[in-house]
Amino acid sequence: MLAPERRVDQTQGTARSSNAIQDEQRLLAALRDGDEAAFALLVECYHGSLIRVAMAHVSDRSVAEEVVQETWIAVLEGLDRFESRSSLKTWIFSILTNKAKTRGVRESRHVTFSGVGSTDGEADEPAVDPSRFMASGFWVDHWASPPHLWDDDTPEKQFLTKEGMLYLEKAIQALPLNLRQVLVMRDVEGLGSKEVCAILEITEANQRVLLHRARSKVRQALEQYVGGGRRQP
């Protein structure tokens, strides 16, 4: 039998989900009625995020802006055909991703999501350099060269600077496309794992592997920066 606190949490969660669905249905009805204020609210909520996700596929912000504009046009044209099989947010990001992929093909930057066995040679590459672990003995597979211990005041101060933020952006942009896309959606835009899987049409297991690999690569780059090496990623 569930504890009272857990029953309350589940009830509150169900209520929030129900309210979100009702809010989305009202928003969708307003959009279909041509309510300009509703569309402006939608653009205000997602435009910036769509730009950042598009930038994971294309190399120029102006191109990303074009992709997002095409996405908003497609959203307006497709509202009557939207069947609510996914959330409105997931549907919009799916349209954006498909259009960004198409534009990415033109720039020869597209890498397909074929599961963990991706075409960029990342599938069999370990997330962390094996040389950093003990190869034999009692402590086999334990850290031989552990992650650099950041001083309490060093990382925040460095990454709040313009230089630090630029370095972080470069580290993310240096990722292979499939890793970059998942990292941007999860850690930059805060999308849930189920949303990302639906948008990119990948499995939950693949999403976890790609996200772990992306985070590991970015951390390695940040170790160089915070540790004093400051080599460009």
KEKE-3310 file (N, C-alpha, C; in steps of 0.2 Angstrom, whole numbers, plus 5000, padded with zeros to 4 digits):
npx = (5004:5003:5012:5005:5011:5016:5005:4999:5008:5007:4994:4995:5004:4996:4986:4993:4997:4985:4980:4990:4987:4974:4977:4985:4976:4967:4975:4978:4966:4964:4974:4970:4959:4965:4970:4980:4988:4989:4997:5009:5012:5016:5027:5036:5038:5046:5054:5068:5074:5072:5080:5093:5093:5092:5104:5112:5113:5116:5128:5128:5121:5111:5106:5100:5090:5082:5078:5070:5060:5054:5049:5040:5030:5027:5021:5009:5003:5000:4992:4978:4979:4986:4986:4987:4994:5006:5014:5011:5022:5032:5029:5031:5045:5049:5046:5055:5067:5067:5067:5079:5088:5086:5091:5104:5109:5111:5122:5131:5132:5125:5121:5115:5103:5106:5104:5114:5124:5131:5135:5146:5158:5157:5152:5159:5168:5175:5167:5176:5193:5202:5215:5215:5211:5215:5224:5227:5229:5224:5217:5210:5202:5199:5201:5215:5220:5211:5196:5200:5201:5191:5194:5184:5180:5184:5178:5165:5168:5176:5168:5158:5163:5165:5175:5175:5162:5162:5171:5165:5154:5161:5166:5154:5150:5160:5157:5152:5138:5126:5129:5129:5116:5108:5113:5111:5097:5094:5102:5104:5092:5083:5074:5064:5069:5060:5054:5064:5068:5056:5056:5068:5067:5073:5078:5076:5087:5097:5097:5101:5114:5120:5119:5127:5139:5141:5141:5152:5163:5162:5165:5178:5184:5182:5189:5202:5201:5198:5208:5219:5225:5219:5217:5211:5195)
npy = (4994:5011:5024:5038:5051:5048:5045:5057:5064:5057:5060:5074:5075:5069:5078:5090:5085:5083:5096:5102:5096:5101:5114:5114:5110:5121:5131:5125:5126:5139:5143:5137:5144:5155:5165:5178:5182:5170:5163:5171:5170:5156:5157:5165:5156:5146:5149:5154:5142:5133:5139:5136:5122:5120:5125:5115:5107:5115:5127:5140:5155:5162:5154:5145:5153:5154:5141:5139:5149:5143:5132:5137:5142:5129:5124:5132:5129:5116:5114:5111:5097:5091:5079:5077:5066:5066:5078:5096:5103:5093:5090:5102:5103:5091:5094:5105:5098:5089:5098:5105:5094:5092:5104:5102:5092:5098:5105:5096:5091:5082:5068:5052:5046:5031:5022:5016:5012:5022:5032:5039:5034:5034:5024:5013:5019:5023:5032:5038:5040:5025:5024:5031:5022:5009:4995:4982:4971:4973:4985:4985:4993:5004:5022:5027:5040:5051:5061:5079:5088:5101:5118:5126:5139:5140:5135:5141:5154:5155:5150:5159:5170:5178:5172:5159:5155:5155:5145:5134:5133:5131:5118:5110:5112:5105:5092:5077:5076:5068:5066:5080:5084:5077:5081:5095:5096:5089:5095:5108:5114:5107:5097:5083:5065:5056:5065:5069:5056:5054:5065:5063:5050:5039:5025:5024:5018:5021:5034:5037:5032:5040:5053:5051:5049:5061:5070:5066:5069:5083:5086:5081:5091:5102:5100:5102:5115:5121:5115:5122:5120:5125:5122:5124:5117)
npz = (5000:4996:5004:5013:5009:4996:4989:4989:4981:4969:4966:4964:4954:4944:4943:4938:4926:4920:4920:4911:4899:4897:4896:4884:4875:4875:4870:4857:4851:4851:4842:4831:4828:4823:4832:4835:4846:4853:4845:4845:4858:4858:4850:4857:4868:4862:4852:4854:4859:4848:4838:4844:4844:4830:4827:4830:4819:4808:4802:4802:4810:4803:4794:4802:4808:4796:4795:4806:4804:4793:4799:4808:4799:4793:4805:4806:4795:4797:4808:4808:4804:4814:4826:4839:4844:4850:4861:4858:4859:4857:4844:4837:4838:4832:4818:4816:4818:4807:4796:4799:4798:4784:4779:4784:4776:4764:4768:4769:4782:4789:4799:4801:4813:4818:4828:4841:4834:4825:4810:4811:4817:4830:4838:4843:4851:4867:4881:4889:4889:4889:4894:4906:4916:4927:4921:4925:4939:4957:4957:4945:4931:4939:4943:4935:4932:4938:4936:4935:4950:4953:4960:4973:4969:4956:4944:4942:4942:4931:4920:4920:4914:4898:4890:4896:4893:4879:4877:4882:4873:4861:4864:4864:4851:4844:4846:4838:4827:4831:4845:4849:4846:4855:4867:4867:4867:4879:4889:4887:4882:4891:4888:4891:4892:4886:4877:4869:4863:4856:4847:4840:4836:4841:4852:4870:4876:4867:4867:4881:4880:4870:4876:4888:4882:4875:4886:4893:4884:4883:4896:4897:4889:4896:4908:4903:4901:4914:4921:4918:4906:4895:4881:4864:4860)
capx = (5000:5007:5012:5000:5014:5017:4998:4998:5012:5005:4988:4997:5007:4991:4982:4997:4997:4978:4980:4994:4983:4969:4980:4987:4970:4964:4980:4978:4960:4965:4978:4966:4954:4968:4972:4987:4991:4991:5003:5014:5015:5020:5034:5040:5040:5050:5058:5075:5076:5072:5086:5098:5092:5094:5112:5116:5113:5118:5134:5127:5114:5106:5103:5096:5084:5078:5075:5065:5055:5051:5046:5034:5026:5024:5016:5003:4999:4998:4988:4972:4981:4989:4981:4988:4997:5012:5012:5012:5029:5036:5027:5035:5052:5050:5046:5061:5072:5067:5069:5086:5092:5086:5096:5111:5111:5114:5129:5135:5134:5120:5123:5108:5103:5105:5105:5121:5129:5130:5139:5152:5163:5157:5148:5163:5173:5173:5166:5182:5200:5204:5221:5214:5209:5220:5223:5228:5230:5219:5212:5209:5196:5198:5204:5222:5220:5204:5195:5203:5197:5190:5193:5177:5178:5187:5174:5159:5171:5179:5163:5153:5166:5164:5179:5173:5156:5164:5175:5159:5150:5165:5166:5148:5150:5165:5154:5148:5131:5122:5130:5128:5109:5105:5116:5108:5090:5093:5106:5104:5085:5080:5069:5064:5071:5054:5053:5070:5067:5051:5058:5074:5065:5078:5076:5078:5094:5102:5097:5106:5121:5123:5119:5132:5145:5142:5143:5159:5167:5162:5168:5185:5186:5181:5195:5208:5201:5198:5214:5224:5228:5215:5218:5205:5192)
capy = (5000:5017:5029:5044:5056:5046:5045:5064:5066:5055:5064:5081:5074:5068:5084:5094:5083:5085:5104:5104:5094:5105:5121:5114:5110:5127:5134:5123:5128:5147:5143:5135:5150:5161:5169:5180:5182:5163:5161:5175:5166:5150:5159:5168:5151:5141:5152:5153:5135:5130:5142:5133:5115:5120:5126:5108:5104:5120:5130:5148:5157:5165:5148:5142:5157:5152:5134:5141:5152:5138:5128:5141:5141:5122:5123:5136:5126:5109:5114:5107:5090:5089:5074:5076:5059:5069:5085:5101:5105:5088:5090:5107:5101:5086:5098:5108:5093:5086:5103:5106:5089:5093:5109:5100:5088:5102:5108:5090:5090:5077:5061:5049:5042:5023:5019:5017:5010:5028:5031:5044:5030:5035:5018:5009:5023:5023:5038:5040:5037:5019:5025:5034:5017:5004:4990:4976:4972:4973:4990:4985:4997:5010:5027:5028:5047:5053:5068:5084:5091:5108:5122:5128:5145:5141:5133:5145:5161:5154:5149:5165:5174:5178:5167:5152:5153:5153:5138:5129:5133:5127:5111:5107:5112:5101:5085:5074:5078:5064:5068:5087:5085:5075:5086:5102:5095:5087:5099:5115:5116:5104:5092:5076:5060:5054:5070:5068:5050:5055:5070:5060:5044:5034:5022:5026:5016:5024:5041:5037:5031:5046:5058:5050:5050:5068:5073:5064:5072:5090:5086:5081:5097:5107:5098:5105:5123:5123:5113:5126:5118:5129:5121:5125:5110)
capz = (5000:4995:5009:5011:5005:4989:4986:4987:4976:4963:4964:4962:4947:4939:4942:4934:4919:4917:4918:4906:4893:4896:4893:4877:4871:4874:4866:4851:4849:4849:4836:4825:4827:4821:4837:4834:4853:4855:4841:4848:4865:4856:4847:4863:4872:4859:4846:4855:4859:4841:4835:4847:4841:4823:4826:4830:4812:4803:4804:4802:4813:4798:4791:4808:4808:4790:4796:4811:4800:4789:4804:4810:4793:4793:4810:4805:4789:4799:4814:4807:4803:4820:4829:4847:4846:4854:4864:4853:4859:4853:4837:4834:4838:4827:4812:4816:4817:4800:4792:4800:4794:4777:4777:4785:4771:4759:4770:4770:4789:4791:4801:4803:4819:4816:4834:4844:4828:4821:4804:4812:4820:4837:4841:4847:4855:4874:4883:4893:4887:4893:4897:4912:4920:4929:4916:4928:4947:4961:4956:4938:4930:4943:4940:4936:4931:4940:4934:4939:4955:4952:4966:4974:4966:4950:4938:4941:4940:4924:4915:4920:4910:4891:4888:4898:4889:4872:4877:4882:4866:4856:4866:4862:4844:4842:4846:4832:4826:4835:4852:4850:4846:4861:4873:4867:4869:4886:4894:4886:4882:4896:4886:4894:4888:4881:4872:4864:4859:4851:4842:4836:4834:4844:4858:4876:4877:4863:4870:4886:4878:4867:4881:4892:4878:4874:4892:4895:4879:4885:4903:4896:4886:4902:4912:4900:4902:4921:4924:4916:4899:4890:4874:4861:4859)
cpx = (5004:5006:5008:5004:5015:5010:4997:5002:5010:4998:4990:5000:5001:4987:4986:4997:4990:4977:4984:4990:4978:4971:4982:4981:4967:4969:4979:4971:4960:4969:4974:4961:4958:4970:4979:4991:4993:4997:5010:5017:5019:5027:5038:5042:5046:5055:5066:5078:5076:5078:5092:5098:5094:5101:5116:5117:5116:5124:5133:5120:5109:5103:5098:5090:5080:5074:5069:5059:5051:5047:5039:5028:5022:5019:5009:4999:4997:4994:4982:4973:4984:4984:4982:4991:5003:5010:5014:5019:5034:5035:5031:5042:5054:5050:5052:5067:5073:5069:5077:5090:5092:5091:5103:5114:5115:5121:5133:5137:5129:5123:5117:5109:5101:5106:5112:5126:5129:5136:5146:5158:5163:5154:5153:5168:5170:5172:5172:5188:5202:5210:5221:5212:5215:5219:5224:5229:5224:5214:5211:5202:5194:5202:5212:5224:5213:5203:5198:5198:5197:5190:5186:5175:5180:5182:5168:5162:5173:5173:5157:5157:5165:5168:5177:5167:5157:5167:5170:5156:5154:5166:5160:5148:5155:5162:5151:5141:5126:5122:5128:5120:5106:5107:5112:5101:5089:5096:5105:5096:5081:5074:5069:5067:5066:5053:5058:5069:5061:5053:5063:5072:5071:5075:5079:5085:5099:5102:5102:5113:5124:5124:5126:5139:5147:5144:5150:5164:5168:5166:5176:5188:5186:5187:5201:5207:5202:5205:5220:5227:5225:5217:5211:5202:5192)
cpy = (5006:5021:5035:5050:5054:5046:5052:5066:5064:5058:5071:5080:5073:5074:5089:5092:5084:5092:5105:5102:5099:5112:5120:5113:5116:5131:5132:5125:5136:5147:5142:5140:5156:5167:5171:5180:5175:5161:5165:5172:5160:5152:5161:5162:5147:5143:5151:5146:5131:5133:5137:5125:5115:5121:5120:5105:5109:5124:5138:5150:5159:5159:5145:5146:5155:5146:5135:5144:5147:5133:5131:5141:5135:5121:5126:5132:5119:5109:5110:5099:5087:5085:5073:5069:5061:5075:5090:5103:5100:5088:5096:5106:5096:5089:5101:5104:5091:5092:5105:5100:5090:5098:5107:5095:5092:5105:5102:5089:5085:5070:5058:5046:5035:5020:5020:5016:5016:5027:5036:5040:5031:5029:5015:5013:5024:5031:5042:5036:5031:5020:5028:5029:5012:4998:4983:4977:4972:4979:4991:4989:5003:5015:5027:5036:5050:5060:5073:5087:5099:5112:5124:5134:5146:5140:5139:5152:5160:5154:5155:5171:5173:5172:5160:5150:5151:5147:5133:5128:5129:5120:5107:5107:5107:5093:5083:5076:5075:5065:5075:5088:5083:5079:5092:5101:5094:5093:5106:5118:5112:5100:5086:5071:5057:5059:5069:5062:5051:5060:5067:5053:5039:5031:5025:5024:5019:5032:5042:5036:5037:5052:5057:5051:5057:5072:5072:5068:5080:5090:5086:5088:5103:5106:5102:5113:5124:5121:5117:5125:5123:5128:5121:5118:5109)
cpz = (5000:5002:5007:5007:4998:4986:4984:4982:4969:4961:4961:4955:4942:4937:4937:4927:4916:4915:4912:4899:4892:4893:4886:4873:4870:4869:4859:4848:4847:4843:4830:4823:4824:4826:4837:4841:4855:4851:4843:4854:4863:4854:4853:4867:4869:4854:4848:4856:4852:4837:4837:4844:4834:4822:4827:4824:4807:4806:4805:4806:4808:4795:4796:4808:4802:4792:4801:4808:4796:4794:4807:4805:4793:4799:4809:4800:4791:4805:4813:4806:4809:4824:4836:4849:4850:4857:4858:4853:4855:4846:4833:4833:4833:4820:4811:4815:4810:4795:4793:4797:4787:4775:4779:4780:4765:4761:4771:4778:4792:4793:4804:4810:4818:4823:4837:4838:4823:4815:4805:4816:4828:4841:4846:4851:4862:4876:4886:4890:4891:4897:4904:4918:4921:4924:4919:4936:4950:4960:4948:4937:4934:4940:4941:4935:4932:4937:4938:4944:4955:4959:4966:4970:4959:4944:4937:4939:4933:4919:4915:4916:4902:4888:4889:4894:4882:4872:4877:4876:4861:4857:4863:4854:4841:4842:4839:4832:4831:4842:4853:4850:4852:4867:4873:4869:4876:4890:4893:4886:4887:4894:4890:4889:4883:4876:4866:4860:4854:4845:4837:4833:4835:4850:4864:4878:4873:4865:4876:4885:4875:4871:4885:4888:4877:4881:4894:4890:4881:4892:4901:4893:4892:4907:4909:4902:4910:4924:4922:4909:4894:4883:4870:4859:4852)
residu = (MET:LEU:ALA:PRO:GLU:ARG:ARG:VAL:ASP:GLN:THR:GLN:GLY:THR:ALA:ARG:SER:SER:ASN:ALA:ILE:GLN:ASP:GLU:GLN:ARG:LEU:LEU:ALA:ALA:LEU:ARG:ASP:GLY:ASP:GLU:ALA:ALA:PHE:ALA:LEU:LEU:VAL:GLU:CYS:TYR:HIS:GLY:SER:LEU:ILE:ARG:VAL:ALA:MET:ALA:HIS:VAL:SER:ASP:ARG:SER:VAL:ALA:GLU:GLU:VAL:VAL:GLN:GLU:THR:TRP:ILE:ALA:VAL:LEU:GLU:GLY:LEU:ASP:ARG:PHE:GLU:SER:ARG:SER:SER:LEU:LYS:THR:TRP:ILE:PHE:SER:ILE:LEU:THR:ASN:LYS:ALA:LYS:THR:ARG:GLY:VAL:ARG:GLU:SER:ARG:HIS:VAL:THR:PHE:SER:GLY:VAL:GLY:SER:THR:ASP:GLY:GLU:ALA:ASP:GLU:PRO:ALA:VAL:ASP:PRO:SER:ARG:PHE:MET:ALA:SER:GLY:PHE:TRP:VAL:ASP:HIS:TRP:ALA:SER:PRO:PRO:HIS:LEU:TRP:ASP:ASP:ASP:THR:PRO:GLU:LYS:GLN:PHE:LEU:THR:LYS:GLU:GLY:MET:LEU:TYR:LEU:GLU:LYS:ALA:ILE:GLN:ALA:LEU:PRO:LEU:ASN:LEU:ARG:GLN:VAL:LEU:VAL:MET:ARG:ASP:VAL:GLU:GLY:LEU:GLY:SER:LYS:GLU:VAL:CYS:ALA:ILE:LEU:GLU:ILE:THR:GLU:ALA:ASN:GLN:ARG:VAL:LEU:LEU:HIS:ARG:ALA:ARG:SER:LYS:VAL:ARG:GLN:ALA:LEU:GLU:GLN:TYR:VAL:GLY:GLY:GLY:ARG:ARG:GLN:PRO)
# end
